[in-house]
Amino acid sequence: ADRRAQFEQLVYDDAAYAAELEHIEEVFTPLVEKCKKLGRAMRIGTNHGSLSDRIMSFYGDSPAGMVESAVEFANICRKNDF
């Protein structure tokens, strides 16, 4: 749902960052709903190689960026009562 980094340094204002999060939610929610319907578990995890340019540009190559990436997806799950 969140494109893997191409290692481009990007600059996001609050509106652009929010728009990307909305896109991730649109793409990820159908999977959440499917897992919920089927009673399946979902693992949310991150590793350095899967961080997006958005996360890397905003948080740098840091543990905080990895945590934020996972929390964003967990928040979508919680929003959908999963």
N, C-alpha and C positions, 0 to 999 in steps of 0.2 A: 504493500500500500504506500510505502514511503520509499522512493527510489534510492538505491544504493549510491553512495558518494562517487562523484566523478572527480573529486578533489578540486572543485572550483570554489574560490572564495566568493561568497555571495553576501549581499547586504540586504537585510530585511527590516522594514519598518513594522510596527505592530499590526497594521492592516494586512500586509503581505504574509506575515507569519500566521495570522489567524486564518487567512484564505487557504494556506497550505494545510493547516490542521483540519479545516472543513473538508477539503478534498480527501484527506486520509480517512476521515470519518465516513464519507460517502463510499469509499472503496472497501473499507474494512468491515463496516456494519453488516453487509450481507453474510460474511463468514461468521460473525458473532451470532447473528440470528439463526443460521443453519446449525451451528454447534448447540445453541440453546434448544432448538426444536428437537434435535436428535439426542439431547442429554449427554453430549460429549464434552470432555475437558479440553482446555486450550492452554498451552504453555506460551508465556510471553517472556522473551529473553532478548538480550542484545549481545553483540560482540563488536569489536572495533570495525571489522570489515563490513558490517551491515549498517553503519550510521550514514544518514543522508547528508547531502551538502548543507541542507538547512540546519541540522543539528550541529554539524562540524563548524559551520560558519558562526553560529550563535554561541556555542559552548566551547569550541575548540576541541582538540583531541583529548578529552578528559573523562574521568569517571562520572562527573556531573552530567555530561552529555549522554552517556550510556544510560544513566538513571532516568533522565528526562525522556529519552526515547521510549523506554519501557513504560514509564508512568503515563505518557500520552495514550498508548494503546490500552493500558489498564483502565484509564478514565473512560474511554469509549465503551469498554466492556461494562463498566459500572453504570454508565448512562443507559445502557440497554438491559439492565438488571441481569447481567450474566456474571 
